[in-house]
Amino acid sequence: MKIAILGATSQIAKDLILAFSKQHNHELVLFARRPEIVTQWLTSVGLSGRYVIADFSAFSTDMHFDAILNFVGVGDPSQAAAMGASIFDVTLKYDQMALSYLEHHPLCRYLFLSSGAAYGSSFDVPVDENTKAMVAINNLQPQDWYAVAKLHAECRHRSLTHLPIVDIRVFNYFSHTQDISARFLITDILRAIRDNAVLKTSSDYIVRDFLHPSDFYGLVSALLAAPATNAAVDCYSRAPIDKPTLLVVMQKKFGLRYEITNASASVNATGSKPYYHSLNTRAADFGYQPALTSLEGILQEAAISQQLAFQEGSR
């Protein structure tokens, strides 16, 4: 397959590119707003010259692609908060770029990176295939912009029933390549371990389902190999993990020191989500079978992250 990657500077896109690079059955073209950043990154991971890199302005309906993967967006809550309502314009611009291509090439697959936030749910319980998206239409708040932008895109995609579009709702994702300065619970934990600092975290009980890069690659591969369709799928691992268990395990395995406080120190850019994970396993219909639980994936990636930090400190 010849695949266009939109938003190649995205961390999850980079991890997928690395996974694709170990195979030789796909030709990738990497599009980014700053192509030089992608070039530098490819060189740093030993893939210099492996893939064509281009600015978004070079994307054209005259090009041939079997699939388009759209990663444009933000993955850090603090960035989402900083972007505010402009997330609507960014999401629409690059989504429309892909959709315009599909109108000329209706057999081209389109995988759009959506978010579990699209449900707009309070997540007092996990979502499932019967969960309805909820939008407080008369009381929209800034933390709603990201979710509504994704929901808007998904609605647009479902209306185009004749086109092969699959929206991939990511809930939580963790890789050792992730920016450790990002404001997620897992990155807050890793920073505390790295800096030998005490993590101050709220007593809020939360459950998260962390997808491992290898399982994300497995999901994308399954979707590309399955018969073309117009649908949405939720990401999930073999099992989610709750916060108390995560803290205890990270303390035992990596010496995490933590303190439970009344106030939350994390950034809440998309609303409170006690049970931010999904029981919707529709992805299995496409052949997806996750290999790792959230905890197994976290321990694998955290161990690599700690090893790299140790090597860096030894130089």
C-alpha positions as a LaTeX table, in Angstrom:
\begin{tabular}{lrrr}
\hline
Residue & $x$ (\AA) & $y$ (\AA) & $z$ (\AA) \\
\hline
Met1 & 0.00 & 0.00 & 0.00 \\
Lys2 & 1.03 & 3.58 & $-0.61$ \\
Ile3 & 0.03 & 5.52 & 2.50 \\
Ala4 & $-0.07$ & 9.26 & 3.17 \\
Ile5 & 0.61 & 10.19 & 6.80 \\
Leu6 & $-0.86$ & 13.59 & 7.64 \\
Gly7 & 0.70 & 15.08 & 10.76 \\
Ala8 & 3.92 & 13.06 & 10.77 \\
Thr9 & 5.32 & 15.01 & 13.72 \\
Ser10 & 2.63 & 13.54 & 15.98 \\
Gln11 & 4.15 & 11.16 & 18.54 \\
Ile12 & 1.66 & 8.41 & 17.87 \\
Ala13 & 2.31 & 8.84 & 14.13 \\
Lys14 & 6.05 & 8.51 & 14.72 \\
Asp15 & 5.55 & 5.28 & 16.65 \\
Leu16 & 3.42 & 3.92 & 13.82 \\
Ile17 & 6.02 & 4.94 & 11.23 \\
Leu18 & 8.66 & 3.04 & 13.22 \\
Ala19 & 6.41 & $-0.02$ & 13.26 \\
Phe20 & 5.78 & 0.25 & 9.51 \\
Ser21 & 9.52 & 0.61 & 8.88 \\
Lys22 & 10.11 & $-2.91$ & 10.19 \\
Gln23 & 7.94 & $-4.20$ & 7.36 \\
His24 & 8.51 & $-3.65$ & 3.66 \\
Asn25 & 5.00 & $-3.89$ & 2.24 \\
His26 & 4.02 & $-0.24$ & 2.58 \\
Glu27 & 5.32 & 2.94 & 0.95 \\
Leu28 & 4.84 & 5.98 & 3.17 \\
Val29 & 4.74 & 9.67 & 2.29 \\
Leu30 & 5.06 & 11.84 & 5.38 \\
Phe31 & 3.32 & 15.22 & 5.40 \\
Ala32 & 3.94 & 17.85 & 8.05 \\
Arg33 & 3.75 & 21.58 & 8.62 \\
Arg34 & 7.48 & 21.51 & 9.39 \\
Pro35 & 9.04 & 18.83 & 7.18 \\
Glu36 & 12.53 & 19.58 & 8.51 \\
Ile37 & 11.47 & 18.28 & 11.92 \\
Val38 & 10.43 & 14.98 & 10.34 \\
Thr39 & 13.72 & 14.80 & 8.42 \\
Gln40 & 15.71 & 15.31 & 11.63 \\
Trp41 & 13.67 & 12.69 & 13.44 \\
Leu42 & 14.08 & 10.08 & 10.68 \\
Thr43 & 17.83 & 10.64 & 10.82 \\
Ser44 & 17.85 & 10.25 & 14.60 \\
Val45 & 16.12 & 6.85 & 14.39 \\
Gly46 & 18.27 & 5.54 & 11.54 \\
Leu47 & 15.69 & 5.97 & 8.79 \\
Ser48 & 17.26 & 8.82 & 6.84 \\
Gly49 & 16.09 & 8.74 & 3.23 \\
Arg50 & 13.66 & 5.88 & 3.85 \\
Tyr51 & 10.49 & 7.88 & 3.18 \\
Val52 & 9.40 & 10.86 & 1.12 \\
Ile53 & 8.75 & 13.91 & 3.31 \\
Ala54 & 6.67 & 16.87 & 2.19 \\
Asp55 & 4.96 & 20.02 & 3.33 \\
Phe56 & 1.16 & 19.95 & 3.45 \\
Ser57 & 1.15 & 22.35 & 0.51 \\
Ala58 & 2.49 & 19.54 & $-1.68$ \\
Phe59 & $-0.51$ & 17.29 & $-0.98$ \\
Ser60 & $-2.56$ & 16.98 & $-4.15$ \\
Thr61 & $-5.40$ & 14.99 & $-5.67$ \\
Asp62 & $-3.00$ & 14.27 & $-8.54$ \\
Met63 & $-1.00$ & 11.98 & $-6.24$ \\
His64 & $-1.86$ & 8.29 & $-5.79$ \\
Phe65 & $-2.50$ & 6.83 & $-2.35$ \\
Asp66 & $-4.21$ & 3.64 & $-1.23$ \\
Ala67 & $-4.78$ & 5.06 & 2.23 \\
Ile68 & $-4.60$ & 8.32 & 4.18 \\
Leu69 & $-3.94$ & 8.37 & 7.91 \\
Asn70 & $-4.75$ & 11.70 & 9.57 \\
Phe71 & $-2.90$ & 12.39 & 12.84 \\
Val72 & $-3.23$ & 16.18 & 12.80 \\
Gly73 & $-4.23$ & 17.53 & 16.19 \\
Val74 & $-3.01$ & 17.81 & 19.76 \\
Gly75 & $-2.09$ & 15.04 & 22.14 \\
Asp76 & $-1.24$ & 17.03 & 25.26 \\
Pro77 & $-4.03$ & 18.42 & 27.51 \\
Ser78 & $-2.09$ & 21.64 & 28.09 \\
Gln79 & $-1.78$ & 22.15 & 24.32 \\
Ala80 & $-5.49$ & 21.51 & 23.88 \\
Ala81 & $-6.24$ & 24.12 & 26.52 \\
Ala82 & $-3.89$ & 26.60 & 24.84 \\
Met83 & $-5.44$ & 26.09 & 21.39 \\
Gly84 & $-8.94$ & 26.78 & 22.66 \\
Ala85 & $-11.62$ & 27.10 & 19.98 \\
Ser86 & $-9.03$ & 27.13 & 17.17 \\
Ile87 & $-9.05$ & 23.33 & 17.41 \\
Phe88 & $-12.21$ & 23.48 & 15.25 \\
Asp89 & $-10.37$ & 25.20 & 12.39 \\
Val90 & $-7.34$ & 22.91 & 12.58 \\
Thr91 & $-9.43$ & 19.74 & 12.66 \\
Leu92 & $-11.67$ & 20.88 & 9.78 \\
Lys93 & $-8.82$ & 22.09 & 7.56 \\
Tyr94 & $-6.89$ & 18.84 & 7.43 \\
Asp95 & $-9.96$ & 16.63 & 7.52 \\
Gln96 & $-11.28$ & 18.48 & 4.48 \\
Met97 & $-7.93$ & 18.00 & 2.77 \\
Ala98 & $-8.35$ & 14.23 & 3.08 \\
Leu99 & $-12.04$ & 14.25 & 2.18 \\
Ser100 & $-11.40$ & 16.28 & $-0.97$ \\
Tyr101 & $-8.87$ & 13.66 & $-2.02$ \\
Leu102 & $-11.39$ & 10.86 & $-1.40$ \\
Glu103 & $-13.98$ & 12.58 & $-3.59$ \\
His104 & $-11.51$ & 12.22 & $-6.45$ \\
His105 & $-10.27$ & 8.78 & $-5.34$ \\
Pro106 & $-13.23$ & 7.03 & $-3.67$ \\
Leu107 & $-11.37$ & 3.72 & $-3.27$ \\
Cys108 & $-8.70$ & 5.30 & $-1.07$ \\
Arg109 & $-9.02$ & 4.32 & 2.61 \\
Tyr110 & $-9.13$ & 7.11 & 5.18 \\
Leu111 & $-8.27$ & 6.50 & 8.84 \\
Phe112 & $-8.98$ & 9.52 & 11.05 \\
Leu113 & $-7.50$ & 9.75 & 14.52 \\
Ser114 & $-10.44$ & 10.66 & 16.72 \\
Ser115 & $-10.72$ & 10.53 & 20.50 \\
Gly116 & $-12.76$ & 8.89 & 23.20 \\
Ala117 & $-13.62$ & 12.45 & 24.17 \\
Ala118 & $-15.97$ & 12.51 & 21.16 \\
Tyr119 & $-18.52$ & 10.71 & 23.32 \\
Gly120 & $-18.84$ & 13.92 & 25.34 \\
Ser121 & $-19.78$ & 11.66 & 28.22 \\
Ser122 & $-19.17$ & 12.35 & 31.87 \\
Phe123 & $-17.53$ & 8.90 & 31.91 \\
Asp124 & $-19.07$ & 8.04 & 35.27 \\
Val125 & $-19.11$ & 4.54 & 33.77 \\
Pro126 & $-17.16$ & 3.14 & 30.80 \\
Val127 & $-18.71$ & 3.84 & 27.41 \\
Asp128 & $-19.93$ & 1.03 & 25.18 \\
Glu129 & $-21.65$ & 0.50 & 21.83 \\
Asn130 & $-24.93$ & 1.85 & 23.23 \\
Thr131 & $-23.50$ & 5.06 & 24.70 \\
Lys132 & $-24.91$ & 8.24 & 23.20 \\
Ala133 & $-22.71$ & 11.27 & 22.59 \\
Met134 & $-23.63$ & 14.06 & 24.99 \\
Val135 & $-23.08$ & 17.75 & 24.32 \\
Ala136 & $-24.23$ & 20.46 & 26.72 \\
Ile137 & $-25.43$ & 22.56 & 23.80 \\
Asn138 & $-26.72$ & 25.38 & 26.01 \\
Asn139 & $-23.71$ & 25.44 & 28.28 \\
Leu140 & $-20.62$ & 24.69 & 26.22 \\
Gln141 & $-17.34$ & 25.22 & 28.07 \\
Pro142 & $-13.76$ & 25.61 & 26.74 \\
Gln143 & $-12.96$ & 22.03 & 27.80 \\
Asp144 & $-15.66$ & 20.89 & 25.36 \\
Trp145 & $-14.02$ & 22.27 & 22.21 \\
Tyr146 & $-11.72$ & 19.30 & 21.60 \\
Ala147 & $-14.50$ & 16.73 & 22.03 \\
Val148 & $-16.98$ & 18.63 & 19.87 \\
Ala149 & $-14.39$ & 19.10 & 17.11 \\
Lys150 & $-13.84$ & 15.33 & 17.00 \\
Leu151 & $-17.58$ & 14.62 & 17.17 \\
His152 & $-18.21$ & 17.10 & 14.35 \\
Ala153 & $-15.62$ & 15.33 & 12.19 \\
Glu154 & $-17.12$ & 11.92 & 12.94 \\
Cys155 & $-20.63$ & 13.13 & 12.04 \\
Arg156 & $-19.29$ & 14.48 & 8.76 \\
His157 & $-17.65$ & 11.11 & 8.05 \\
Arg158 & $-20.79$ & 9.08 & 8.80 \\
Ser159 & $-22.73$ & 11.25 & 6.36 \\
Leu160 & $-20.35$ & 10.19 & 3.58 \\
Thr161 & $-21.56$ & 6.61 & 3.55 \\
His162 & $-20.12$ & 5.94 & 0.12 \\
Leu163 & $-16.54$ & 6.59 & 1.26 \\
Pro164 & $-14.26$ & 4.15 & 3.15 \\
Ile165 & $-13.63$ & 6.17 & 6.31 \\
Val166 & $-12.84$ & 4.70 & 9.73 \\
Asp167 & $-12.55$ & 6.92 & 12.80 \\
Ile168 & $-10.19$ & 5.54 & 15.46 \\
Arg169 & $-11.11$ & 6.77 & 18.93 \\
Val170 & $-8.00$ & 6.83 & 21.10 \\
Phe171 & $-8.61$ & 6.98 & 24.83 \\
Asn172 & $-5.17$ & 6.62 & 26.40 \\
Tyr173 & $-1.88$ & 5.80 & 24.74 \\
Phe174 & 1.57 & 5.39 & 26.21 \\
Ser175 & 4.98 & 4.97 & 24.63 \\
His176 & 8.52 & 5.50 & 25.91 \\
Thr177 & 8.91 & 8.02 & 23.08 \\
Gln178 & 6.19 & 10.21 & 24.57 \\
Asp179 & 7.07 & 13.74 & 25.62 \\
Ile180 & 7.59 & 13.33 & 29.35 \\
Ser181 & 6.75 & 17.01 & 29.92 \\
Ala182 & 3.16 & 16.39 & 28.74 \\
Arg183 & 0.51 & 16.69 & 31.44 \\
Phe184 & $-0.87$ & 13.20 & 31.80 \\
Leu185 & $-0.94$ & 11.09 & 34.95 \\
Ile186 & 1.51 & 8.58 & 33.48 \\
Thr187 & 4.00 & 11.25 & 32.42 \\
Asp188 & 3.64 & 12.97 & 35.80 \\
Ile189 & 4.57 & 9.62 & 37.36 \\
Leu190 & 7.61 & 9.17 & 35.12 \\
Arg191 & 8.86 & 12.69 & 35.80 \\
Ala192 & 8.60 & 12.10 & 39.54 \\
Ile193 & 10.60 & 8.87 & 39.19 \\
Arg194 & 13.21 & 10.52 & 36.98 \\
Asp195 & 13.62 & 13.52 & 39.26 \\
Asn196 & 13.37 & 11.48 & 42.45 \\
Ala197 & 10.53 & 13.79 & 43.46 \\
Val198 & 7.30 & 13.16 & 45.31 \\
Leu199 & 4.29 & 12.95 & 43.01 \\
Lys200 & 1.37 & 14.86 & 44.45 \\
Thr201 & $-1.85$ & 13.45 & 43.10 \\
Ser202 & $-5.52$ & 13.69 & 43.96 \\
Ser203 & $-7.50$ & 10.99 & 45.71 \\
Asp204 & $-9.88$ & 10.78 & 42.73 \\
Tyr205 & $-10.52$ & 7.20 & 41.69 \\
Ile206 & $-9.99$ & 6.87 & 37.95 \\
Val207 & $-9.69$ & 3.99 & 35.50 \\
Arg208 & $-7.70$ & 4.24 & 32.28 \\
Asp209 & $-7.02$ & 1.94 & 29.33 \\
Phe210 & $-3.54$ & 2.53 & 27.94 \\
Leu211 & $-2.91$ & 1.36 & 24.39 \\
His212 & 0.59 & 0.10 & 23.60 \\
Pro213 & 2.24 & 1.17 & 20.29 \\
Ser214 & 2.34 & $-2.44$ & 19.09 \\
Asp215 & $-1.40$ & $-2.83$ & 19.63 \\
Phe216 & $-2.11$ & 0.46 & 17.88 \\
Tyr217 & $-0.09$ & $-0.82$ & 14.93 \\
Gly218 & $-2.07$ & $-4.05$ & 15.08 \\
Leu219 & $-5.34$ & $-2.12$ & 15.00 \\
Val220 & $-4.30$ & 0.05 & 12.04 \\
Ser221 & $-3.02$ & $-3.00$ & 10.15 \\
Ala222 & $-6.28$ & $-4.85$ & 10.76 \\
Leu223 & $-8.35$ & $-1.90$ & 9.53 \\
Leu224 & $-6.26$ & $-1.54$ & 6.37 \\
Ala225 & $-6.51$ & $-5.26$ & 5.62 \\
Ala226 & $-10.25$ & $-5.59$ & 6.27 \\
Pro227 & $-12.92$ & $-4.94$ & 3.63 \\
Ala228 & $-13.54$ & $-1.23$ & 3.09 \\
Thr229 & $-16.31$ & 0.28 & 5.19 \\
Asn230 & $-17.51$ & 3.48 & 6.84 \\
Ala231 & $-17.37$ & 3.10 & 10.62 \\
Ala232 & $-15.86$ & 4.14 & 13.94 \\
Val233 & $-13.90$ & 1.95 & 16.35 \\
Asp234 & $-12.73$ & 2.43 & 19.93 \\
Cys235 & $-9.19$ & 1.62 & 21.02 \\
Tyr236 & $-8.75$ & $-0.80$ & 23.89 \\
Ser237 & $-6.08$ & $-2.98$ & 25.45 \\
Arg238 & $-6.59$ & $-6.43$ & 26.97 \\
Ala239 & $-7.52$ & $-4.83$ & 30.30 \\
Pro240 & $-7.67$ & $-1.31$ & 31.80 \\
Ile241 & $-6.02$ & $-0.28$ & 35.08 \\
Asp242 & $-7.16$ & 1.88 & 37.97 \\
Lys243 & $-5.09$ & 4.65 & 39.52 \\
Pro244 & $-4.46$ & 3.05 & 42.94 \\
Thr245 & $-3.10$ & $-0.11$ & 41.31 \\
Leu246 & $-0.92$ & 1.90 & 38.92 \\
Leu247 & 0.58 & 3.95 & 41.75 \\
Val248 & 1.35 & 0.87 & 43.86 \\
Val249 & 2.94 & $-1.02$ & 40.96 \\
Met250 & 5.06 & 1.97 & 39.89 \\
Gln251 & 6.18 & 2.38 & 43.50 \\
Lys252 & 7.16 & $-1.29$ & 43.68 \\
Lys253 & 8.82 & $-1.51$ & 40.26 \\
Phe254 & 10.43 & 1.91 & 39.91 \\
Gly255 & 10.54 & 3.43 & 43.39 \\
Leu256 & 7.83 & 6.02 & 42.79 \\
Arg257 & 7.15 & 8.22 & 45.78 \\
Tyr258 & 3.71 & 9.76 & 45.91 \\
Glu259 & 1.43 & 11.72 & 48.17 \\
Ile260 & $-2.36$ & 11.85 & 47.99 \\
Thr261 & $-3.67$ & 15.42 & 48.15 \\
Asn262 & $-7.08$ & 17.05 & 48.00 \\
Ala263 & $-6.30$ & 19.22 & 44.98 \\
Ser264 & $-5.50$ & 17.92 & 41.50 \\
Ala265 & $-2.18$ & 19.00 & 39.96 \\
Ser266 & $-2.98$ & 17.70 & 36.48 \\
Val267 & $-4.30$ & 19.68 & 33.53 \\
Asn268 & $-7.98$ & 19.00 & 32.82 \\
Ala269 & $-8.45$ & 20.38 & 29.32 \\
Thr270 & $-11.21$ & 18.03 & 28.19 \\
Gly271 & $-13.27$ & 17.54 & 31.35 \\
Ser272 & $-13.27$ & 15.09 & 34.25 \\
Lys273 & $-13.34$ & 11.41 & 33.24 \\
Pro274 & $-13.45$ & 8.87 & 36.12 \\
Tyr275 & $-13.84$ & 5.85 & 33.80 \\
Tyr276 & $-12.20$ & 7.00 & 30.59 \\
His277 & $-12.21$ & 3.77 & 28.65 \\
Ser278 & $-14.49$ & 1.78 & 26.39 \\
Leu279 & $-16.19$ & $-1.60$ & 26.43 \\
Asn280 & $-17.03$ & $-1.20$ & 22.75 \\
Thr281 & $-15.06$ & $-3.97$ & 21.04 \\
Arg282 & $-16.27$ & $-3.39$ & 17.49 \\
Ala283 & $-12.63$ & $-3.32$ & 16.36 \\
Ala284 & $-12.61$ & $-7.09$ & 16.90 \\
Asp285 & $-14.96$ & $-7.38$ & 13.90 \\
Phe286 & $-12.05$ & $-6.14$ & 11.77 \\
Gly287 & $-9.65$ & $-8.74$ & 13.19 \\
Tyr288 & $-8.11$ & $-6.65$ & 15.96 \\
Gln289 & $-6.95$ & $-8.56$ & 19.04 \\
Pro290 & $-4.91$ & $-6.61$ & 21.62 \\
Ala291 & $-1.87$ & $-8.47$ & 22.94 \\
Leu292 & $-1.14$ & $-6.44$ & 26.08 \\
Thr293 & $-3.02$ & $-5.18$ & 29.11 \\
Ser294 & $-2.62$ & $-1.55$ & 30.14 \\
Leu295 & $-0.27$ & $-2.54$ & 32.95 \\
Glu296 & 1.87 & $-4.80$ & 30.77 \\
Gly297 & 2.25 & $-2.06$ & 28.17 \\
Ile298 & 3.08 & 0.59 & 30.76 \\
Leu299 & 5.71 & $-1.58$ & 32.45 \\
Gln300 & 7.35 & $-2.39$ & 29.11 \\
Glu301 & 7.52 & 1.23 & 27.99 \\
Ala302 & 8.41 & 2.64 & 31.42 \\
Ala303 & 11.34 & 0.21 & 31.68 \\
Ile304 & 12.65 & 1.39 & 28.30 \\
Ser305 & 12.15 & 5.02 & 29.33 \\
Gln306 & 14.10 & 4.47 & 32.56 \\
Gln307 & 16.90 & 2.68 & 30.72 \\
Leu308 & 17.23 & 5.51 & 28.22 \\
Ala309 & 17.24 & 8.08 & 31.02 \\
Phe310 & 19.99 & 6.15 & 32.79 \\
Gln311 & 22.07 & 5.98 & 29.62 \\
Glu312 & 21.60 & 9.69 & 29.05 \\
Gly313 & 22.66 & 10.45 & 32.62 \\
Ser314 & 25.77 & 8.27 & 32.26 \\
Arg315 & 27.14 & 10.24 & 29.32 \\
\hline
\end{tabular}
